[in-house]
Amino acid sequence: MIVQPRRRVLTALATSLALAGGLLTATTAATPAAADPSGLRGDFDGDGYRDLAVANPAAVVSGKDHAGAVVVLYGSADGPDRTRRAVIHQATAGVPGSPEDGDRFGYSMVFDDFDGDGYSDLIVGSPRENISGDVDRGTLTVLWGGPEGLSGAAPVRVANLPDTGCALAEGLYSGDLDGDGAPDVSVAGRCSPFHLRGPFTRAGEPLGQQRDPLLGTTRGGVYGNVDGDPEAERIVFSGLVDGNPGGRIYVDDWTGEPDGDGFARIRLTDAGGLTGDIGDIDGDGYGDLVTGFPQEAREGYPWPAGGTVDVWFGGPDGIDPAQRPRRVHQDTAGVPGVGEAGDGFGGSVTVADMDDDGLADVAVGVAGESFGGTYDAGTVTLLRGSADGLTATGARLLHQNTPGVPGTPENYDVFGSEVVLNDRNRDGRYDLTVGVPGENDSGMVWHAPGELGGIATTGSVNITASAVGAGGDHPGFGEVIAR
C-alpha cells in the first residue's frame, strides 16, 4: 500500500495551526479494545475497525511554527469517532525529539504492522528536522499500536543517511516486497530512496536496509501486485528528471537472488507521475498502476492542461514498459469539468471498488479547481473501472455544492488535496475520506460512507480541526491522511 507525495496546494497560504504547547494527547474513555488484535491494516487498537490518522505538518506546537502534529480518530461502526481521539506531536510524552520551527512532523505517514504483533503501527516523517547541525536532514518516528491504541514510540534507525538537505521522508510507502510476511518501508527523499526491510524491533531497527543513490531525488511510490505472483512490486516515482516534470517511474520486482540486491528493475517508457495507487481496473485478475500528474506541461512534454491520470495495465509478466497507458483528464469526453492551468487533477488518487461490481474504480483529487466564482475551492472526480479499463462513463463530481455534502465552497478550501478510500466501519464497502485543509482557515476532512453502488453523500460528515481539538486560525488540518 502507499503513502505517496502530494502536490502542496497550500504553499501559497500562510499555514500554522495554533495548538497549545506541552502534552496534547487527549483521549476520552472508551470501551476496551478486543482481547485479540484484528490484524487489519490501519487498526491501531485491534478492535476490528480501521482508524483515521490526519496530519497538519504546518501546526504550531509549543510556540514552534510548522512543527507539525497528527490527529488520530479511532474507528467504530459509525466510522471515525470524533470523541475518541489523540493529538500527537513531538511535545507528546514518549515521542522522540522536540518541536522546532519547520520540522513538519506529519508531512508523510504510513501504517502497517511493522513489529508483527498484530496491531497496526504508524510511521511519521519529519523531513525538515535538523539533526546535530545538519539542516533539513529529516527523521522518522514509529508510533506503536496496541490494545489502547497508539502508545509508545521510537526513532526509526536509518543508517548511512547523508547530511544537510536530504529531507528524509518527503514520501513514505509500505508493502511486502520479498514475500516474507513482514511489511517493508520505502522512504523518499532528496538524496536517494531508502528501503527498510521488516520486521522492525521495538527500538525502531529494521531487519535490513538499502540506499539507492543512483536514483537521486524521489517523490514517493506505491506497493502492489501487478503480475499475480506472491510478492508485491515496488513502484518508485522519481519526480522532476532532465526537465521532464513528470519524472520517471520504475518498477522493482523481487528476485530473491542472494548475491544481488534482491530485485530486478524496469523503467516504464515515457511514463511520468507524482502520485499513484494500484487496483484491478479491468477485472483481468492483475493489478493495474494508476498514476496522477497534477502539474502543467513544459516544452517537449505535452501533458494535458490541468493534470492527468494514467493507467498502466498489469499482466502475468507485470507491466509492459512499452505499452501506451490509458490517459484520462478533464478534457476527456464524459469527465466533468474542463482542463485548466492550476486545477491539479491527479494531485491525489486512490483506487478501490466503490460500486461493488468487481472492478476497481478511481477517486481523483482536483484541489485547485475553481468554480462558481470561487478560486481553488476544489473537487473530487470519481471514475469507474470497466473491462476496457478506466472509463468516463458514469463519472461523478463531488464538491461542497453537491447535494448532501455539508458546507459551502470558498476560496482556497482546496477540497480534494488528499483522497483515501478505505472500509472504516466494517460493512464491506469502501468509504471516502477527503482532505480540505483550507476550510475556514483551519482545515477539515470530509468523510462519506460507502453504500451499495457507490459513495453516499447523505450521512456524510465534516470533521473540522476545532471539533477534534486541533482548532486554530490557519489552514492545514487534512493536508495529509495516512493510508
C-alpha positions in Angstrom: 0.0 0.0 0.0 1.0 3.6 -0.2 1.6 6.9 1.1 2.5 9.0 -2.0 3.8 12.6 -2.2 1.4 15.4 -2.5 1.0 18.5 -4.6 1.3 21.0 -1.8 -1.6 23.2 -2.8 -1.3 25.3 0.4 2.3 26.5 -0.1 0.9 29.9 -1.2 -1.0 30.2 2.1 0.4 31.1 5.5 -0.3 27.9 7.3 0.0 27.3 11.0 -2.4 25.5 13.3 -2.2 27.0 16.7 -2.0 24.1 19.1 -1.3 24.6 22.8 2.1 23.7 24.0 3.1 20.7 26.1 1.3 17.4 26.4 -1.6 17.3 23.9 -2.6 13.6 23.8 -6.3 13.8 24.6 -8.3 10.6 24.6 -11.7 10.1 26.1 -12.8 7.0 28.0 -13.7 4.1 25.6 -14.8 0.6 25.6 -11.7 -1.6 25.9 -10.3 -3.0 22.6 -10.8 -6.6 21.7 -8.5 -9.0 23.5 -7.1 -10.3 20.2 -5.8 -7.9 17.6 -7.7 -7.7 14.4 -4.7 -7.7 12.0 -6.4 -5.1 9.8 -4.0 -2.6 8.2 -4.8 0.7 9.9 -6.4 -0.7 13.0 -4.2 0.7 15.8 -6.1 -0.7 18.7 -7.2 -4.1 17.4 -10.9 -3.6 17.8 -11.7 -4.6 14.2 -12.2 -1.0 12.9 -9.7 0.9 10.8 -8.6 4.2 12.4 -8.1 7.5 10.8 -4.8 9.5 11.1 -4.8 13.0 9.8 -1.9 15.4 9.9 -1.1 19.1 9.7 2.6 19.4 9.1 2.3 23.2 9.5 0.9 23.0 13.0 2.3 25.3 15.7 3.3 23.3 18.7 4.7 24.8 21.9 5.1 28.1 20.0 7.1 26.5 17.2 5.8 27.3 13.7 5.4 24.4 11.3 6.4 21.9 13.9 3.6 19.6 12.9 1.0 17.4 14.6 -1.0 14.3 13.9 -4.6 13.6 15.0 -5.8 10.0 15.3 -9.6 9.3 15.3 -10.3 5.7 16.4 -12.7 3.7 14.3 -16.2 2.5 15.1 -19.3 1.0 13.5 -20.3 4.6 12.6 -16.9 5.4 11.1 -14.2 7.7 12.6 -15.1 8.5 16.2 -14.6 12.2 17.0 -15.0 11.7 20.7 -12.2 9.1 20.9 -9.1 10.6 19.6 -5.5 11.6 20.3 -3.4 14.6 19.2 0.3 13.6 18.8 3.4 15.6 18.1 7.0 16.0 19.4 5.9 17.5 22.6 3.8 14.5 23.5 5.3 12.4 26.3 7.3 9.5 24.9 7.6 10.8 21.3 11.3 11.3 20.4 12.6 14.7 19.7 11.1 18.1 20.5 9.1 20.5 18.4 11.1 23.0 16.4 10.3 25.6 13.8 9.9 23.9 10.5 10.2 20.3 11.5 6.9 19.4 9.7 6.1 16.3 11.7 3.3 14.5 9.8 4.4 15.6 6.3 4.3 11.9 5.4 2.7 8.9 7.2 2.2 5.2 6.6 0.6 2.5 8.6 1.2 -1.3 8.8 2.1 -3.9 11.4 5.8 -3.1 11.5 6.7 -5.2 14.5 4.5 -8.2 13.8 2.4 -8.1 17.0 -1.0 -8.0 15.1 -1.6 -4.2 15.7 -1.0 -1.6 13.1 1.6 1.0 13.8 2.1 4.5 12.3 5.4 5.8 10.9 5.5 9.6 10.8 8.0 11.6 8.7 9.6 14.9 9.7 11.5 15.8 6.6 12.7 19.2 7.8 14.1 18.0 11.1 17.6 19.3 11.9 20.0 16.8 13.4 23.3 17.8 15.1 23.6 20.9 12.8 22.6 19.1 9.7 19.8 21.3 8.3 16.7 19.5 6.8 18.2 16.1 7.3 14.9 14.6 8.3 13.7 11.9 10.7 11.2 9.0 11.1 9.2 8.2 14.2 7.2 5.0 14.7 4.2 5.1 17.0 3.3 1.6 18.2 -0.2 0.2 18.1 -1.7 -1.8 21.0 -4.9 -2.6 22.9 -5.3 1.1 23.9 -4.3 2.5 20.6 -1.1 4.2 19.7 1.1 4.2 22.7 4.9 4.4 22.9 7.3 5.4 20.1 10.8 5.0 18.8 13.0 6.7 16.3 13.4 4.6 13.1 17.0 3.9 12.6 18.2 4.8 9.1 21.9 4.2 8.5 24.3 5.9 6.1 22.0 8.9 5.8 23.6 11.9 4.1 23.7 15.1 6.0 22.3 18.6 5.2 19.3 18.8 2.8 18.4 15.2 2.5 14.8 15.8 3.6 14.3 12.2 4.5 10.6 11.1 4.5 9.2 13.5 2.0 7.3 10.4 1.0 6.5 7.0 2.7 5.0 3.8 1.4 5.0 0.2 2.6 4.3 -3.3 1.4 5.8 -6.8 1.4 8.4 -6.7 -1.4 10.1 -10.0 -0.5 7.0 -12.1 0.4 8.2 -12.9 3.9 5.0 -11.7 5.6 6.7 -8.6 7.1 5.9 -5.2 5.6 8.9 -3.3 4.2 9.0 0.5 4.1 10.3 2.8 1.4 11.4 6.3 2.2 11.6 9.1 -0.4 13.9 12.0 0.0 16.2 14.4 -1.9 19.4 12.4 -1.6 18.1 8.9 -2.6 15.3 6.5 -1.6 15.9 4.2 1.3 14.3 0.8 1.6 13.9 -0.6 5.1 13.2 -4.3 5.3 10.7 -5.5 8.0 10.1 -6.6 10.6 11.2 -3.7 12.9 12.3 -4.1 16.5 10.6 -2.0 19.2 13.8 0.1 19.2 13.0 1.1 15.6 15.6 -1.1 14.0 14.6 -2.6 10.6 15.8 -6.1 9.7 17.9 -4.7 6.9 18.1 -1.6 4.8 19.3 -0.4 1.4 20.1 3.0 0.0 19.6 3.6 -3.8 21.9 6.6 -4.6 21.6 6.1 -8.3 18.0 7.4 -8.3 18.8 10.6 -6.5 15.7 12.6 -5.5 12.5 10.6 -5.3 8.9 11.8 -4.7 7.4 8.6 -3.3 5.8 5.5 -4.7 3.4 2.6 -4.1 3.5 -1.1 -3.4 1.1 -3.5 -5.0 0.8 -6.6 -7.1 0.8 -6.2 -10.9 1.9 -9.7 -12.0 -0.1 -12.1 -9.8 2.9 -13.6 -8.0 3.1 -13.9 -4.2 5.2 -10.8 -3.7 4.2 -7.1 -4.1 6.0 -4.9 -6.6 7.5 -1.6 -5.6 6.8 1.4 -7.9 9.1 4.4 -7.5 8.2 7.9 -8.6 11.4 9.9 -9.3 9.9 13.4 -9.7 11.5 16.0 -12.0 14.2 14.5 -14.1 16.1 16.1 -17.1 13.4 18.8 -17.4 10.6 16.3 -17.6 8.1 17.5 -14.9 6.5 14.0 -14.7 9.9 12.4 -13.9 10.4 8.7 -14.4 8.6 5.6 -13.0 10.4 2.4 -12.1 9.0 -1.0 -11.2 11.0 -3.2 -8.8 10.2 -6.9 -8.7 11.6 -9.3 -6.1 14.0 -11.9 -7.4 15.5 -13.2 -4.1 18.9 -13.6 -5.6 21.3 -14.0 -2.6 24.2 -12.3 -4.4 22.3 -9.3 -5.7 20.2 -6.6 -4.2 17.1 -8.9 -4.3 15.1 -7.3 -7.1 15.0 -6.5 -10.8 14.1 -3.1 -12.0 12.5 -1.8 -15.2 11.6 1.7 -16.3 8.2 2.4 -17.8 9.0 4.0 -21.1 7.8 7.7 -21.3 5.9 7.3 -18.1 5.6 10.1 -15.6 3.6 10.8 -12.4 3.9 12.1 -8.9 1.1 10.1 -7.1 -0.3 6.7 -7.6 -2.2 3.6 -6.4 -2.8 0.0 -7.6 -6.0 -2.0 -8.2 -7.6 -4.2 -10.9 -9.3 -1.7 -13.1 -10.2 -4.0 -15.9 -11.1 -7.2 -13.9 -8.5 -9.5 -15.5 -7.1 -10.6 -12.2 -3.9 -8.4 -12.3 -3.3 -5.2 -10.5 -3.1 -2.0 -12.6 -1.0 1.1 -11.8 -2.9 4.4 -11.7 -0.7 7.4 -11.6 -1.6 11.1 -11.2 0.3 14.0 -12.7 -1.2 17.3 -11.4 1.3 19.8 -12.8 1.4 21.7 -16.1 3.1 20.8 -19.4 6.5 22.0 -20.3 8.1 22.4 -23.7 8.6 19.0 -25.1 6.4 17.3 -22.5 2.8 17.8 -23.7 0.8 16.8 -20.6 -2.9 17.8 -20.7 -3.7 21.2 -19.2 -4.7 20.9 -15.5 -3.3 17.5 -14.9 -4.0 13.9 -15.9 -4.4 10.3 -14.6 -2.8 7.4 -16.5 -3.5 3.7 -16.1 -0.7 1.1 -16.8 -2.1 -2.4 -17.1 -0.6 -5.3 -15.3 -0.5 -8.9 -16.6 1.2 -12.2 -16.0 4.6 -10.6 -16.8 3.8 -7.4 -14.9 3.5 -4.1 -16.7 4.8 -4.0 -20.3 7.1 -0.9 -20.2 6.4 -0.1 -23.8 2.6 0.0 -23.5 0.6 3.2 -24.1 -1.3 3.9 -20.9 -5.0 4.8 -20.8 -5.0 8.5 -20.2 -7.9 10.4 -18.6 -8.2 14.1 -17.9 -10.8 16.8 -17.7 -10.9 17.2 -21.5 -11.7 13.5 -21.9 -15.3 13.1 -23.1 -17.5 12.4 -20.2 -15.2 13.6 -17.5 -16.7 16.5 -15.5 -15.1 19.9 -15.9 -12.5 21.4 -18.3 -8.8 21.2 -18.0 -7.3 24.5 -16.9 -3.9 25.5 -15.6 -3.7 25.0 -11.8 -6.6 22.5 -11.5 -4.3 19.9 -10.1 -6.2 16.9 -11.5 -4.4 13.9 -10.1 -2.8 15.6 -7.2 -4.1 12.7 -5.1 -5.5 9.4 -6.4 -7.0 6.4 -4.6 -8.2 3.1 -6.1 -10.9 0.6 -4.8 -14.1 -1.0 -5.9 -16.6 1.7 -4.9 -19.6 0.4 -6.7 -19.4 -3.4 -5.9 -19.1 -4.5 -9.5 -15.8 -6.4 -9.0 -13.8 -3.7 -10.9 -11.6 -1.2 -9.2 -12.6 2.5 -9.5 -10.6 5.7 -9.0 -11.2 8.8 -6.9 -9.2 11.8 -8.2 -8.4 14.9 -6.2 -8.7 18.2 -8.1 -7.8 20.6 -5.3 -7.1 23.6 -7.5 -10.4 23.6 -9.3 -12.2 26.9 -9.4 -15.9 27.2 -10.0 -19.0 29.3 -9.2 -16.8 32.4 -8.6 -14.6 30.7 -6.1 -10.8 30.1 -6.5 -9.2 26.8 -5.7 -12.4 25.6 -4.0 -11.5 22.0 -5.1 -13.4 19.0 -6.3 -13.2 15.2 -6.4 -13.9 13.2 -9.6 -15.0 9.5 -9.3 -14.1 7.4 -12.3 -15.3 3.8 -12.9 -13.4 0.7 -13.9 -14.6 -1.4 -16.8 -13.5 -4.4 -18.9 -11.9 -1.9 -21.2 -10.1 0.0 -18.5 -10.8 3.3 -16.8 -13.9 4.9 -18.2 -15.6 8.3 -18.0 -19.0 6.6 -18.4 -20.8 7.2 -15.1 -18.2 9.7 -13.9 -19.3 11.7 -10.8 -18.2 15.0 -9.5 -18.2 15.8 -5.7 -17.7 19.2 -4.0 -19.3 21.3 -1.4 -22.2 22.3 -3.6 -23.1 18.6 -4.2 -26.4 17.8 -2.5 -25.7 16.0 0.8 -22.2 17.4 1.2 -22.0 19.8 4.2 -20.6 23.2 3.8 -20.1 25.8 1.1 -17.3 26.1 -1.4 -15.0 29.0 -0.6 -11.8 30.4 -2.0 -8.8 28.3 -1.2 -10.7 25.4 0.5 -8.7 23.1 -1.7 -11.2 20.3 -1.3 -9.6 17.1 -2.6 -6.0 17.8 -1.5 -6.0 14.2 -0.3 -8.4 11.4 -1.2 -8.4 8.0 0.5 -10.7 5.0 0.1 -11.0 2.5 3.0 -13.7 0.5 4.7 -13.7 2.2 8.1 -17.0 0.9 9.5 -16.5 -2.8 8.6 -19.6 -3.0 6.4 -17.7 -4.4 3.4 -17.9 -1.2 1.4 -15.3 1.5 0.8 -15.8 4.9 2.4 -14.2 8.1 1.0 -12.2 10.5 3.1 -11.2 13.8 1.6 -8.8 16.4 2.9 -9.9 20.0 2.9 -7.0 21.8 4.6 -8.1 25.3 3.6 -11.6 25.1 5.1 -12.4 28.0 7.4 -8.8 28.9 7.9 -8.0 25.8 9.9 -8.9 22.7 7.8 -11.0 19.7 7.9 -11.7 16.3 6.4 -14.9 15.3 4.8 -15.9 11.6 5.4 -18.5 9.9 3.2 -19.7 6.3 3.8 -19.9 3.7 1.1 -23.3 2.3 0.0 -24.4 -0.3 -2.5 -23.4 1.1 -5.8 -21.0 3.9 -4.7 -20.3 6.7 -2.3 -23.2 8.2 -0.3 -23.3 11.9 0.3 -26.3 11.5 2.6 -24.9 10.8 6.0 -21.5 12.3 5.2 -19.9 14.5 7.8 -17.3 17.2 8.0 -14.7 16.6 10.7 -13.2 20.1 11.4 -10.0 20.9 13.2 -11.8 22.5 16.0 -14.1 19.6 16.5 -11.2 17.2 17.2 -9.2 19.5 19.5 -6.9 20.8 16.8 -8.6 24.1 16.1 -6.7 27.2 15.1 -6.9 30.3 12.9 -4.9 29.0 10.0 -5.3 26.2 7.4 -3.6 22.8 7.3 -5.6 20.1 9.0 -6.4 17.5 6.4 -3.3 18.1 4.2 -2.1 14.5 4.9 -4.2 11.4 5.5 -2.4 8.2 6.4 -3.1 5.2 4.2 
